[in-house]
Each structure stands twice: as structure tokens, then as C-alpha cells.
Amino acid sequence: MVVLNPSAGRRSAVRRLLAVCAVAALLLAGVVVASTFNAQGATGPFPVPVARCGPGSLPETSTQGRVPAADYTSGRVKQGYRCNTVQVSHQGSSGGFKTLRYTDSAGHTCAFYDSTLTLPRDVVSNTLSGDGLGVVVLDMTDPSKPRRTANLTSVGMLSPHESLLVNPRRGLLVGVMGTAATAPGILDVYDVKTDCRKPKLLSSSLSGIFGHESGFSPDGNTYYVAGAAGFSLTAVDLVDPRKPKILFTQSGVVYHGLRLSNDGRTMYVANIGEPGPGGITGAGLRILDVSQIQDRKPKPKVPVLSSITWREASIPQVAEPFVSDGHKYVLEVDEFVDLFSFKGLVDVFHSPVGAARIINVDDPRHPRVVSDIRLKVHQPDQRTGPQLQDPVAAFPAQGYAGHYCGLPTRNNPKIAGCSMIMSGLRLFDIRDVYHPKEVGYFNKPVPAINKLALIPAIGAYAMSQPAWDLKNNSVWYTDANSGFYVVRLTNGVEKLLH
């Protein structure tokens, strides 16, 4: 999630910035402002087929992905909605942007998740409930009974925004101080390999420069920081995690999630766009050659290999690489709506919703979109009429849209999980990358205002990247309004995990 400052030193840009800041202050949670090149055509993109729900399900009562106002009035919303899933356990009352799973050298399995979207949203409720602040650490020895063992409250971990990542090879948990815009990049590095239940702080430094989102080279030696509204990309050497060193910085870019190829030489960037006199333009996927950073060349160069956009684009969040049947792809997800020219601030129902898509990157110089992953509720014809009365559907920093997707493996994954904000956690069969389809969901909207929160909470607020527990046929995620969930897949959907 990002709020941009598109000022390019001109008076018109300054006036736009002041307008954005005023609206963002009213929205409290932070609104995403970005421009996109909207290549929307007369037809498509189309929603995926609706999931067929088996025994034990509590299906949705309306359009795919929608939680109608009538369900709040009748009380139906209190039961939640599930399709080919079942809740195994629940912990806490809030969540943020990442849900991570890691098994340490002694065989302990832990979950890590950030406890708030933006400070000070959940300070009161988390303190009074006893959940604590910062990054929550759970002992997941028994997934049916998560046990909180620590709260990481170093400066970077109090508000890591979307930067929290764990590197399985090195056993390093890293986060950078961030906000809905940007923040001074205080980068915290923890050892979780020794005992993931009690992470040990190895270093805290300003090496991130500006914080917001991030990426990790698979070998764990390089941590990348996207400053978003700080207009920066930074590469940090973590060969010695006690002494982080800046390897590379670039300014003038508005990057979001950063993901690396298995060899660490190619970066897939969720590119919010380019700042200029007209604002931020050209949002989409950008592919960078970071081989000189990976090889530790002095004064490394980072060439742009390609850029691509798509129809119904909003704000690119992250692009997760994977291989299917010998071909290279990324699963890219957009967040929120397209708020270029501030249309989404005043007319959210007519602003494009990007949702997600699969992009072929066999040739990194010529990527191409092969399919879309979106719900019926994301379609243009669904952004008017009765949906207008759905609680918080008109709130641009919540609403019916995408935010994060995750894969259980990079090697021939059969399933993807996506947190789609008010629509909850959605599960998609991606074995046929050209024709993905929905196979399940789990959604637990908050039925009434949570008076403990500084910002009123209602509806679902599923924002986190999900984590996968293959052994137990489960997926983990957090909802910002209700906490951490362990959800088991049922009715044959669990077979897609293996």
C-alpha cells in the first residue's frame, strides 16, 4: 500500500500533492495514489469461473467476492463465508501485510506477521487485548493452537509496512521502517535460524535509506528496499548481517514489490510508474537486470530489460515468479483502484480494479499477459448499483480489490492464494495458466465497528501475503480487522498442494 508524492518541482504538481495529502488525512488509513496507462479494451479482462463448494461450506450469498449490505442487516455476515475450507485456528485481533512461515535448524516452525497496517491504527486495541505491537512471532508446533512467543518491537519492526521477509536459506528475518508513503529506512535484521520462537536482533541501521516494500535474493546475501514515495531503490549487502552495507542506490523511481529469479540476477518489479511533470505514468511490470549487484561489481549498473502494462490496471503490488511446464511466469497482483487524476477518490466505482494476472517472462525483454485472475465483483459492471450500499465498499483503501498473492512453491505450483481485501482469502487453480479458476475461499468480515481501534473496523480487510503449510494442507493469512488464521483446504482442493 502506498501514497505517492508526484511532485516534480512544478507548481501544478505541488497543488496535486497538497490535494492528495488533504484527502489522505481524512481517509486515515492511507490511500494509494498512482497513475496507470489504462489499456482497457471494450471486452475483458474476464472473471475466473466461480468455485464449486462442497460439503461443509458456507457459500457467499451474492456475486462472486461480494459481501452485501443485506447480510449485515440480517446477521448472516457473522457466520463468515467459506468454500472448500475450514478454520483450524485463530489468533489475535489485527494484522498487516505479510504472513510468513519458517522452520529453524532445530525443527521449530514459526509464523511471523506484522500486527498493523499503519501506525497508530491498532495501538490501543493491540495493547488492551494483550496482542502487543510490532511483528508477532508464533510457535506453530500445533497449528490448532498457535502460541505467541515474542513481539519484535525494534524501530524497523514496529512499522515494517510491506517490507517484512524471511530468507529460508540464511534464516534471516528482515524488515524496514515504512508507512503508507515512505519513511527513513531503518533496516532491522534478526536471526531466526537458531530459534525462530525467539528471534535475535543482529543489527539495526539506516541502510534502507527510504522504506516501504522490499525483495530478497534467494541466496540471502542481498536485501532490496523499495522506497515508493521516497523515489528510491536500494540494494543492501547482508553477507555479514551484523554489518549491512549499501551496494547500490537509484533515485527517481517509484517501485513497489521486488522479487528475484532463483539465481538472483533478474528482478521483477511492481512498477508504480515514473514521476514527471504530469504526475506518475507507466505503471505495470518492469524487469531489471541486477546481475552486476549479484556479482558484486563495483559501481553496478542495473539495466531495464522491459516494461509492460495491462487492461484494468490499478497499482502494481508485487510479481511472484514461478515455473510451469518448463515456462517462466510471474503472478502479478494490483492493489486497490486506479486513483490517477484522483478519480478513485470521488468515483471509486468507476475506477479500474487491477486484481491479478499471470505474465509469461520466458523472454524478459518481451513479457506478455496470458490470463487474468479476478472476481466478478471486480468487474466494471459491478462497480455501480447495489454494491454502493455495501459497508466500506466505497473506501478506496479497502473496498473490493486485490492486494497480495502467494504461491506454495516456485516449481510447478498448482494453486495460488490471494488476499483480496473485502473478499477475503481466495484460492485459484493455476495448473492451466491460460485458464485459472477459483476453487475455494475463506472470508471473515467484522460485522460491527471495533471500538477499540483508533480507526473504525468493519468488514473484511485481508491484505497479507499468505503462507503455506503443505504438511497440514493449510494456508495462513491475516485480516487487518480480525487477526491471524490457519485455514485447511477441503473437498479435494488440498490435493493441489501436492
Backbone torsions as a table, in degrees:
resi	resn	phi	psi	omega
1	MET	NA	134.0	-174.5
2	VAL	-146.0	141.5	168.3
3	VAL	-111.7	125.7	-173.7
4	LEU	-101.2	150.9	172.0
5	ASN	-111.3	93.0	-173.5
6	PRO	-84.5	24.2	-179.8
7	SER	-68.3	132.6	176.8
8	ALA	-119.8	25.9	176.4
9	GLY	85.3	10.9	-179.1
10	ARG	-112.5	155.3	-174.7
11	ARG	-62.4	-40.1	-179.5
12	SER	-62.7	-39.8	179.5
13	ALA	-66.6	-36.7	178.8
14	VAL	-64.4	-41.2	178.5
15	ARG	-62.6	-40.3	177.6
16	ARG	-63.0	-40.8	-179.7
17	LEU	-61.4	-44.3	-179.9
18	LEU	-62.9	-37.6	178.2
19	ALA	-64.5	-43.6	179.5
20	VAL	-62.1	-45.1	-177.8
21	CYS	-61.6	-39.0	-179.7
22	ALA	-64.4	-43.9	179.5
23	VAL	-68.5	-40.9	-179.5
24	ALA	-60.8	-36.8	179.1
25	ALA	-63.7	-35.5	178.8
26	LEU	-71.9	-35.7	-177.9
27	LEU	-76.8	-19.8	173.4
28	LEU	68.7	-51.6	-176.0
29	ALA	-78.2	-12.9	179.1
30	GLY	98.6	123.0	-179.4
31	VAL	-105.8	142.3	177.7
32	VAL	-83.0	125.7	176.3
33	VAL	-122.2	120.2	179.1
34	ALA	-155.1	160.3	174.6
35	SER	-106.9	151.6	176.3
36	THR	-136.7	151.0	168.5
37	PHE	-85.3	104.9	-173.4
38	ASN	-89.9	101.4	-179.6
39	ALA	-94.2	31.1	-176.9
40	GLN	-59.4	131.2	179.6
41	GLY	-98.9	-177.3	-179.1
42	ALA	-71.0	-28.0	178.3
43	THR	-125.3	147.3	177.6
44	GLY	69.8	170.1	-3.2
45	PRO	-69.5	158.3	-173.5
46	PHE	-107.8	153.5	176.6
47	PRO	-72.9	156.7	177.2
48	VAL	-75.9	159.1	175.8
49	PRO	-58.4	144.9	-179.3
50	VAL	-70.4	142.1	179.2
51	ALA	-64.5	144.7	172.4
52	ARG	-94.6	115.3	-172.4
53	CYS	-90.7	128.7	-179.1
54	GLY	-92.8	-169.4	-178.2
55	PRO	-54.7	142.6	177.8
56	GLY	86.3	-0.9	-178.2
57	SER	-82.8	157.1	170.0
58	LEU	-124.7	83.5	-170.2
59	PRO	-66.7	162.2	173.8
60	GLU	-63.0	154.1	-175.5
61	THR	-102.5	-1.4	-175.5
62	SER	-140.6	-152.8	178.9
63	THR	-55.6	145.3	178.5
64	GLN	-48.5	117.5	177.4
65	GLY	93.5	-7.3	-173.0
66	ARG	-96.7	144.2	171.4
67	VAL	-117.4	96.9	-170.8
68	PRO	-73.4	155.3	178.9
69	ALA	-57.6	-32.7	-179.3
70	ALA	-60.6	-31.0	-179.9
71	ASP	-73.0	-27.3	173.0
72	TYR	-71.9	-42.2	-178.9
73	THR	-64.3	-42.0	-177.3
74	SER	-80.8	-17.5	-175.9
75	GLY	92.2	-2.7	-179.8
76	ARG	-58.9	-31.6	-176.1
77	VAL	-61.3	-25.0	-178.3
78	LYS	-64.1	-25.4	179.6
79	GLN	-77.7	-20.1	-174.7
80	GLY	76.2	-175.3	-177.8
81	TYR	-136.2	130.0	178.2
82	ARG	-145.6	145.0	-179.8
83	CYS	-139.9	113.5	-179.3
84	ASN	58.4	33.2	176.8
85	THR	-143.2	161.1	175.0
86	VAL	-146.7	140.8	178.7
87	GLN	-74.8	127.5	176.9
88	VAL	-94.5	-42.5	179.7
89	SER	-160.9	166.8	-178.8
90	HIS	-147.6	141.6	-178.9
91	GLN	-143.9	139.1	173.5
92	GLY	79.3	-178.2	-176.2
93	SER	-130.5	4.0	179.8
94	SER	-152.7	172.2	178.4
95	GLY	-165.2	175.2	-177.5
96	GLY	-129.0	-122.1	-167.9
97	PHE	-111.1	-13.4	-178.0
98	LYS	-134.6	138.1	168.3
99	THR	-125.2	116.9	-173.0
100	LEU	-119.4	146.9	178.2
101	ARG	-123.6	137.5	-178.4
102	TYR	-152.5	141.2	174.8
103	THR	-115.1	124.1	-174.2
104	ASP	-83.5	-178.4	-175.1
105	SER	-66.8	-19.8	178.8
106	ALA	-94.3	-0.6	177.6
107	GLY	93.8	5.6	175.8
108	HIS	-77.7	135.8	176.2
109	THR	-107.3	131.4	-176.5
110	CYS	-127.7	156.4	168.8
111	ALA	-113.6	142.7	174.3
112	PHE	-126.4	132.5	173.4
113	TYR	-149.2	144.1	175.1
114	ASP	-75.6	141.2	-167.1
115	SER	-95.1	1.6	-179.2
116	THR	-154.7	154.9	176.0
117	LEU	-73.4	-54.4	177.0
118	THR	-147.0	134.8	172.5
119	LEU	-67.5	141.2	7.8
120	PRO	-102.6	33.2	-169.9
121	ARG	-48.6	-49.7	-171.5
122	ASP	-112.4	17.3	-177.0
123	VAL	-58.9	-48.5	-176.9
124	VAL	-66.0	-52.3	-175.9
125	SER	-64.4	-41.5	-179.8
126	ASN	-67.7	-33.6	179.1
127	THR	-71.8	-47.5	-178.3
128	LEU	-68.4	-32.9	-178.9
129	SER	-78.6	-17.0	-177.4
130	GLY	88.2	2.9	179.4
131	ASP	-69.1	-29.0	-180.0
132	GLY	81.9	173.6	-175.1
133	LEU	-105.6	179.8	174.9
134	GLY	71.9	-149.0	179.8
135	VAL	-90.1	125.2	-178.2
136	VAL	-89.0	135.8	177.7
137	VAL	-112.3	126.8	179.7
138	LEU	-119.4	135.1	169.2
139	ASP	-82.1	117.2	-175.8
140	MET	-107.1	29.4	176.3
141	THR	-52.6	-43.3	174.0
142	ASP	-116.8	101.4	-176.4
143	PRO	-59.3	-20.9	178.6
144	SER	-79.5	-11.0	179.8
145	LYS	-139.3	71.5	177.8
146	PRO	-58.3	139.2	-177.8
147	ARG	-124.0	118.0	179.9
148	ARG	-72.5	125.1	-177.2
149	THR	-114.7	-15.1	-179.5
150	ALA	-165.8	155.1	166.5
151	ASN	-123.0	122.9	-179.9
152	LEU	-89.8	113.1	-172.7
153	THR	-122.0	21.8	169.5
154	SER	-62.6	162.9	-170.6
155	VAL	-55.0	-46.9	-179.2
156	GLY	-65.3	-31.0	-177.2
157	MET	-86.9	-15.4	176.0
158	LEU	-65.5	-34.0	179.4
159	SER	-146.6	71.2	-179.0
160	PRO	-78.2	-4.3	-176.1
161	HIS	49.4	-120.0	-175.0
162	GLU	-101.9	17.3	-170.3
163	SER	-94.8	-9.2	-172.8
164	LEU	-66.7	122.9	178.3
165	LEU	-142.9	150.1	172.9
166	VAL	-118.3	137.4	176.3
167	ASN	-101.7	113.2	-175.9
168	PRO	-63.0	-35.4	-175.9
169	ARG	-68.7	-42.6	-176.4
170	ARG	-94.3	-18.7	-175.5
171	GLY	68.6	42.2	179.5
172	LEU	-114.4	131.1	173.2
173	LEU	-107.5	123.8	-172.6
174	VAL	-132.4	140.9	174.5
175	GLY	-148.2	156.4	-179.4
176	VAL	-126.1	137.2	176.6
177	MET	-56.4	130.1	-179.3
178	GLY	-153.9	168.3	175.5
179	THR	-139.1	-172.0	177.1
180	ALA	-64.7	-15.1	173.9
181	ALA	-110.1	-82.8	174.9
182	THR	-161.4	178.4	179.7
183	ALA	-162.1	162.2	173.6
184	PRO	-55.0	128.2	-168.6
185	GLY	-77.6	65.4	174.8
186	ILE	-72.0	113.2	-172.6
187	LEU	-103.7	120.4	-179.6
188	ASP	-109.0	132.3	-179.4
189	VAL	-119.4	126.3	179.8
190	TYR	-118.9	143.8	169.4
191	ASP	-86.6	122.0	174.3
192	VAL	-119.6	-0.8	-178.8
193	LYS	-70.6	-37.3	-178.0
194	THR	-68.6	-51.3	177.0
195	ASP	-154.3	102.6	-175.3
196	CYS	-65.2	-20.0	-179.4
197	ARG	-72.6	-23.9	-179.1
198	LYS	-133.2	75.4	-179.2
199	PRO	-58.2	144.9	-178.4
200	LYS	-113.1	124.3	179.6
201	LEU	-70.5	121.4	-179.8
202	LEU	-96.2	-35.4	-179.3
203	SER	-162.7	153.7	173.4
204	SER	-140.8	119.2	-172.8
205	SER	-146.6	168.7	177.3
206	LEU	-90.9	21.2	-174.1
207	SER	-68.9	-13.3	177.9
208	GLY	-76.8	-15.8	-178.6
209	ILE	65.8	-76.4	172.1
210	PHE	-128.2	137.3	-175.1
211	GLY	-109.4	151.8	171.3
212	HIS	-172.3	-66.9	177.8
213	GLU	-123.2	-176.0	-172.4
214	SER	-163.0	-179.8	173.5
215	GLY	-159.3	157.5	-177.4
216	PHE	-132.0	128.4	172.3
217	SER	-65.5	141.9	-177.4
218	PRO	-56.4	-29.9	179.0
219	ASP	-77.2	-6.9	176.3
220	GLY	78.6	8.4	-177.2
221	ASN	-92.2	-17.5	-177.0
222	THR	-131.7	125.9	176.8
223	TYR	-113.6	126.9	-177.9
224	TYR	-104.9	140.8	-179.3
225	VAL	-121.3	127.4	173.5
226	ALA	-100.1	119.0	-177.9
227	GLY	-81.5	-8.0	-178.5
228	ALA	50.1	-109.8	-177.8
229	ALA	-66.6	-5.9	170.6
230	GLY	-84.0	-2.4	177.4
231	PHE	53.9	44.0	-174.3
232	SER	-141.0	151.0	169.5
233	LEU	-126.8	128.8	-177.0
234	THR	-131.0	136.3	173.7
235	ALA	-110.2	128.9	-176.2
236	VAL	-119.5	129.0	177.2
237	ASP	-79.5	123.6	178.3
238	LEU	-118.9	25.8	175.9
239	VAL	-55.5	-43.7	169.3
240	ASP	-108.7	99.4	-174.0
241	PRO	-65.7	-13.1	176.4
242	ARG	-82.2	-14.0	-178.3
243	LYS	-137.8	73.0	178.4
244	PRO	-60.4	142.7	179.4
245	LYS	-130.9	136.1	177.8
246	ILE	-76.5	126.2	180.0
247	LEU	-99.3	-31.4	-170.0
248	PHE	-161.0	140.6	171.1
249	THR	-137.1	147.1	176.1
250	GLN	-139.4	137.8	178.1
251	SER	-113.5	168.5	176.6
252	GLY	82.4	13.2	178.0
253	VAL	-119.2	152.5	178.9
254	VAL	-122.7	80.6	-175.5
255	TYR	-100.2	151.5	178.9
256	HIS	-113.7	-124.5	-178.1
257	GLY	-63.9	142.6	-178.0
258	LEU	-124.7	119.5	178.6
259	ARG	-126.1	147.5	-172.3
260	LEU	-114.1	149.2	171.6
261	SER	-65.6	166.1	-176.1
262	ASN	-60.4	-29.0	178.6
263	ASP	-90.6	0.8	176.4
264	GLY	73.0	12.3	-173.0
265	ARG	-103.8	-13.0	178.9
266	THR	-125.1	132.3	-180.0
267	MET	-113.2	133.1	176.4
268	TYR	-104.4	112.9	-170.8
269	VAL	-107.2	128.2	167.2
270	ALA	-78.7	100.2	-171.2
271	ASN	-93.3	110.6	179.7
272	ILE	-68.2	-30.1	175.2
273	GLY	143.7	-172.3	-176.8
274	GLU	-111.6	125.6	177.6
275	PRO	-72.4	139.1	179.4
276	GLY	-165.2	-173.6	-177.4
277	PRO	-57.8	-30.0	-178.5
278	GLY	-94.0	8.5	-178.6
279	GLY	109.4	-140.6	-179.2
280	ILE	-111.3	120.8	-175.5
281	THR	-129.2	155.4	171.8
282	GLY	84.5	36.0	179.9
283	ALA	-67.6	148.1	177.5
284	GLY	159.8	-151.1	176.2
285	LEU	-96.0	132.8	173.1
286	ARG	-122.2	137.0	179.1
287	ILE	-112.9	125.9	-177.2
288	LEU	-114.9	147.5	171.3
289	ASP	-93.9	107.1	-178.9
290	VAL	-109.3	24.3	-176.1
291	SER	-63.0	-32.9	-179.9
292	GLN	-69.1	-31.0	173.5
293	ILE	-70.3	-45.1	179.4
294	GLN	-59.8	-35.9	-179.6
295	ASP	-86.6	-0.8	179.4
296	ARG	59.8	42.2	174.4
297	LYS	-71.4	141.9	175.4
298	PRO	-66.5	139.9	-178.3
299	LYS	48.3	61.2	-174.3
300	PRO	-65.2	148.4	173.5
301	LYS	-103.5	147.2	-179.9
302	VAL	-128.4	85.9	-179.1
303	PRO	-68.9	146.6	171.8
304	VAL	-85.7	122.1	179.3
305	LEU	-85.2	-37.6	-179.4
306	SER	-169.6	164.5	173.1
307	SER	-141.1	147.0	-178.9
308	ILE	-148.2	148.4	173.1
309	THR	-126.6	-173.3	-173.9
310	TRP	-157.4	170.7	177.2
311	ARG	-71.4	152.9	-179.4
312	GLU	53.7	37.3	-179.8
313	ALA	-73.9	144.8	171.0
314	SER	-124.3	-110.8	-178.0
315	ILE	-116.0	110.4	-179.7
316	PRO	-59.6	130.1	-177.7
317	GLN	-103.2	-52.0	-177.5
318	VAL	-164.1	155.8	179.0
319	ALA	-132.2	106.3	-175.8
320	GLU	-89.7	120.2	-178.6
321	PRO	-77.4	147.6	174.3
322	PHE	-158.1	166.7	177.7
323	VAL	-119.1	135.0	177.2
324	SER	-137.0	122.3	-179.5
325	ASP	51.3	40.4	175.1
326	GLY	82.9	-1.2	179.8
327	HIS	-108.5	149.1	-178.0
328	LYS	-95.2	134.7	179.4
329	TYR	-138.3	166.5	162.9
330	VAL	-128.3	143.2	172.1
331	LEU	-97.7	104.9	-176.1
332	GLU	-101.0	139.9	177.7
333	VAL	-129.0	137.6	173.9
334	ASP	-97.0	155.6	174.3
335	GLU	-110.3	152.1	170.8
336	PHE	54.1	-142.9	-178.0
337	VAL	-122.5	168.8	176.8
338	ASP	-78.3	112.5	-178.1
339	LEU	-105.6	21.3	175.3
340	PHE	-61.7	139.2	-175.1
341	SER	60.9	15.8	173.8
342	PHE	65.3	17.9	-179.4
343	LYS	-60.1	-39.9	-178.1
344	GLY	-66.5	-20.9	179.7
345	LEU	-72.6	-28.0	-176.6
346	VAL	-116.3	-14.6	-176.5
347	ASP	-147.4	61.2	-173.0
348	VAL	-60.2	-29.1	-174.6
349	PHE	-76.7	-13.0	176.3
350	HIS	-109.3	11.4	-179.8
351	SER	-97.5	138.2	-177.3
352	PRO	-56.9	140.6	172.9
353	VAL	-111.0	118.0	-173.7
354	GLY	-75.2	-35.6	-175.4
355	ALA	53.2	-123.3	-174.3
356	ALA	-143.7	168.4	-179.7
357	ARG	-161.6	161.5	175.0
358	ILE	-108.4	131.1	-176.2
359	ILE	-122.6	127.9	176.0
360	ASN	-77.3	127.3	179.9
361	VAL	-125.5	30.2	174.8
362	ASP	-52.3	-45.2	174.8
363	ASP	-106.8	103.3	-175.0
364	PRO	-62.9	-13.7	177.5
365	ARG	-89.6	-9.6	-179.3
366	HIS	-142.4	66.3	177.2
367	PRO	-69.4	156.1	179.4
368	ARG	-149.3	138.0	177.0
369	VAL	-72.5	130.0	-179.9
370	VAL	-109.5	-21.3	178.8
371	SER	-165.4	162.7	177.5
372	ASP	-113.2	148.2	175.2
373	ILE	-123.6	99.5	-176.6
374	ARG	-149.3	158.0	-179.4
375	LEU	-98.0	163.5	177.7
376	LYS	-58.4	-36.7	-177.3
377	VAL	-66.7	-15.1	178.7
378	HIS	-84.2	-11.4	-172.2
379	GLN	-73.9	151.3	-179.4
380	PRO	-54.9	-37.9	-177.1
381	ASP	-74.1	-6.7	178.0
382	GLN	-100.4	-0.3	-176.4
383	ARG	-98.6	28.9	174.3
384	THR	-144.0	175.7	173.5
385	GLY	74.4	-138.8	-172.5
386	PRO	-57.3	-30.6	-178.6
387	GLN	-59.7	-23.8	179.9
388	LEU	-58.5	-27.7	-177.7
389	GLN	-89.3	-5.7	180.0
390	ASP	-68.5	134.2	-179.1
391	PRO	-54.8	133.1	178.9
392	VAL	55.5	11.6	177.1
393	ALA	-64.2	-26.0	-178.0
394	ALA	-92.3	1.6	-179.2
395	PHE	-83.5	112.2	-172.7
396	PRO	-60.4	-24.7	179.2
397	ALA	-91.5	11.0	173.5
398	GLN	-138.6	-112.6	172.6
399	GLY	67.5	-174.7	178.6
400	TYR	-91.3	103.1	-177.3
401	ALA	-165.3	-177.9	177.9
402	GLY	-98.3	169.4	169.8
403	HIS	-147.7	-61.0	179.1
404	TYR	-133.1	145.3	169.9
405	CYS	-124.1	156.1	178.4
406	GLY	-145.8	153.5	-178.9
407	LEU	-120.0	144.8	178.9
408	PRO	-72.6	-20.6	179.4
409	THR	-158.3	157.6	174.6
410	ARG	-88.8	-11.7	-174.8
411	ASN	-104.0	103.1	178.9
412	ASN	52.3	54.4	175.7
413	PRO	-66.8	143.8	178.6
414	LYS	-101.5	-16.7	-173.8
415	ILE	-138.4	150.5	173.7
416	ALA	-129.4	146.1	175.0
417	GLY	-118.8	133.4	-177.9
418	CYS	-130.6	129.5	171.0
419	SER	-82.7	114.5	-175.6
420	MET	-116.9	50.1	170.2
421	ILE	50.4	-108.9	-176.4
422	MET	-69.3	-16.9	179.1
423	SER	-90.3	-0.1	176.9
424	GLY	75.5	-157.2	179.4
425	LEU	-85.1	126.1	-179.4
426	ARG	-117.3	143.3	-177.2
427	LEU	-118.4	133.1	-174.7
428	PHE	-130.3	135.8	172.7
429	ASP	-81.4	117.8	-177.2
430	ILE	-117.3	21.5	178.8
431	ARG	-59.5	-39.4	172.5
432	ASP	-99.1	99.5	-173.3
433	VAL	-64.8	-19.9	179.8
434	TYR	-84.7	-16.1	-177.1
435	HIS	-140.9	65.4	177.2
436	PRO	-65.6	154.7	179.0
437	LYS	-144.8	151.1	178.8
438	GLU	-77.1	137.8	-179.9
439	VAL	-125.8	-4.5	179.1
440	GLY	178.8	171.2	176.0
441	TYR	-163.7	164.8	177.0
442	PHE	-149.7	121.5	-174.8
443	ASN	-141.3	125.6	-179.4
444	LYS	-125.6	78.1	178.8
445	PRO	-64.9	145.8	173.1
446	VAL	-79.5	121.4	-172.6
447	PRO	-77.4	-21.3	-176.5
448	ALA	-141.0	164.3	-178.9
449	ILE	-63.6	130.7	175.2
450	ASN	-86.7	105.1	-171.5
451	LYS	-76.4	-5.2	178.0
452	LEU	-82.3	-21.5	-177.4
453	ALA	-81.2	146.0	176.9
454	LEU	-67.1	-28.8	174.4
455	ILE	-112.4	126.2	-177.8
456	PRO	-54.0	139.6	-177.9
457	ALA	-114.6	126.5	174.5
458	ILE	-151.5	148.1	-179.6
459	GLY	77.3	-177.4	175.0
460	ALA	-84.1	149.8	179.2
461	TYR	-142.0	59.0	-177.1
462	ALA	-80.0	107.7	-174.3
463	MET	-121.8	-9.6	-167.2
464	SER	-90.2	147.9	167.3
465	GLN	-64.3	126.2	-178.6
466	PRO	-78.9	158.1	174.9
467	ALA	-119.2	157.2	-171.9
468	TRP	-119.8	134.1	175.3
469	ASP	-115.2	89.5	-173.6
470	LEU	-65.5	-37.5	-178.1
471	LYS	-58.1	-37.4	-176.3
472	ASN	-106.4	16.5	176.8
473	ASN	52.4	43.0	-172.0
474	SER	-131.0	162.1	173.4
475	VAL	-129.4	143.5	179.0
476	TRP	-112.9	142.4	173.7
477	TYR	-158.7	169.3	174.5
478	THR	-122.3	150.2	171.4
479	ASP	-112.5	128.0	-176.0
480	ALA	-60.0	-24.2	-178.5
481	ASN	-94.6	-8.8	-174.9
482	SER	-146.2	-6.0	171.7
483	GLY	109.6	-158.6	-172.1
484	PHE	-93.9	135.7	-179.3
485	TYR	-128.2	142.0	165.6
486	VAL	-107.9	122.0	-174.3
487	VAL	-123.9	123.8	179.0
488	ARG	-94.9	138.8	178.4
489	LEU	-83.9	142.0	-174.9
490	THR	-134.8	-179.8	173.6
491	ASN	55.3	35.9	176.2
492	GLY	90.4	-14.7	179.3
493	VAL	-64.7	-29.9	-179.8
494	GLU	-61.1	-22.0	179.4
495	LYS	-65.2	-21.9	179.6
496	LEU	-72.6	-9.6	177.7
497	LEU	-82.7	-9.9	-171.0
498	HIS	-128.1	NA	NA
